[in-house]
């Protein structure tokens, strides 16, 4: 099964696209993952919407907004709270994990491979087939 990241932007309009993806596809949403980078200089958080695999398990999409919000600890922020409010009516599981920043990798595809391995170690993505 192919598992791919689908990159959304970082702005407020992209946040509402994220909301629309949740609203229209909530039965297919597996979970929302916050990728925190507290050890990086910028201390930003990326957020991903992991979808359930398609019929026949040919593809699994992972919509991601890279560096989309400020690290929400110890003080929360409005974008973080909005994402939580988008998911809560549908009881979508939200989890977080500390990771390296995207800037630590020379290519975005290498970073996505790293994130997939983190997701598999946490059992938030199925193993390779």
C-alpha positions in Angstrom: 0.0 0.0 0.0 1.3 3.4 -0.9 1.3 6.0 1.9 1.8 9.6 0.8 1.9 13.0 2.5 -0.3 15.6 0.8 1.0 19.0 1.7 -1.3 21.8 2.5 -0.1 25.4 3.2 0.5 27.0 6.5 -2.0 29.8 6.5 -5.5 30.4 7.9 -7.2 29.5 4.6 -5.3 26.1 4.6 -6.6 25.6 8.2 -10.1 25.8 6.9 -9.3 23.4 4.1 -8.1 21.1 6.9 -11.5 21.6 8.6 -13.4 20.8 5.4 -11.4 17.6 5.0 -12.5 16.6 8.5 -16.1 17.7 8.0 -16.6 15.8 4.7 -14.4 12.8 5.4 -14.7 12.3 9.2 -15.7 8.6 8.8 -12.3 8.0 7.0 -10.2 10.0 9.4 -8.0 7.7 11.5 -6.4 10.3 13.7 -4.8 13.8 13.9 -1.1 13.9 14.7 0.7 17.0 16.0 4.4 16.9 15.2 6.0 19.1 17.7 9.6 20.5 17.4 10.3 21.9 20.9 14.1 21.5 20.5 14.2 23.5 17.2 15.0 27.2 17.2 11.6 28.1 15.8 9.6 25.7 18.0 6.8 25.1 15.6 4.3 22.3 15.2 3.1 20.5 12.1 -0.3 18.8 12.0 -1.4 15.8 10.0 -4.7 14.2 9.2 -4.2 10.5 8.7 -6.9 8.9 6.6 -7.9 5.3 6.7 -6.6 3.3 3.6 -8.7 3.3 0.5 -10.8 0.3 -0.5 -8.4 -2.6 -1.4 -5.7 -0.9 0.7 -4.0 0.6 -2.3 -3.4 4.1 -0.9 -3.4 5.9 2.4 -3.3 9.7 2.4 -1.8 11.8 5.1 -2.7 15.5 4.8 -0.1 17.7 6.5 0.4 21.4 7.3 4.1 21.9 7.9 5.2 24.3 10.6 1.6 25.6 10.7 1.4 26.7 14.3 3.5 27.7 17.3 4.4 24.9 19.8 1.4 24.8 22.0 3.1 24.1 25.4 3.1 25.5 28.0 0.8 28.1 26.5 -1.8 27.0 23.9 -2.5 29.0 20.8 -5.6 29.8 18.7 -4.7 27.5 15.7 -4.1 24.5 18.1 -7.5 25.2 19.8 -9.2 25.5 16.4 -7.9 22.1 15.2 -9.1 20.5 18.4 -12.5 22.1 18.0 -12.7 20.8 14.4 -12.0 17.2 15.6 -14.0 17.0 18.8 -17.5 16.8 17.4 -16.5 13.7 15.5 -14.5 12.1 18.4 -11.4 12.0 16.3 -8.3 10.9 18.2 -5.6 13.5 18.5 -2.1 12.6 19.4 1.2 14.4 19.5 4.9 13.4 19.3 8.1 15.4 19.4 10.2 15.1 16.2 13.0 16.8 14.3 12.1 20.0 12.4 11.7 19.7 8.6 14.6 22.1 8.1 16.9 19.4 9.6 16.5 17.4 6.3 17.9 18.4 3.0 14.8 17.2 1.1 11.2 17.1 2.1 10.8 13.5 0.9 13.5 12.4 3.3 11.6 14.2 6.1 8.4 12.4 5.1 10.1 9.1 5.3 11.3 9.9 8.7 7.8 10.9 9.8 6.4 7.6 8.4 8.9 5.7 10.5 7.9 7.6 13.6 4.2 7.0 12.8 4.9 3.2 12.3 6.8 3.0 15.6 3.8 4.5 17.4 1.5 2.1 15.6 -0.4 5.1 14.1 0.4 3.8 10.6 0.1 0.2 9.5 3.3 -1.7 8.8 4.8 -1.9 5.3 3.2 -4.6 3.2 
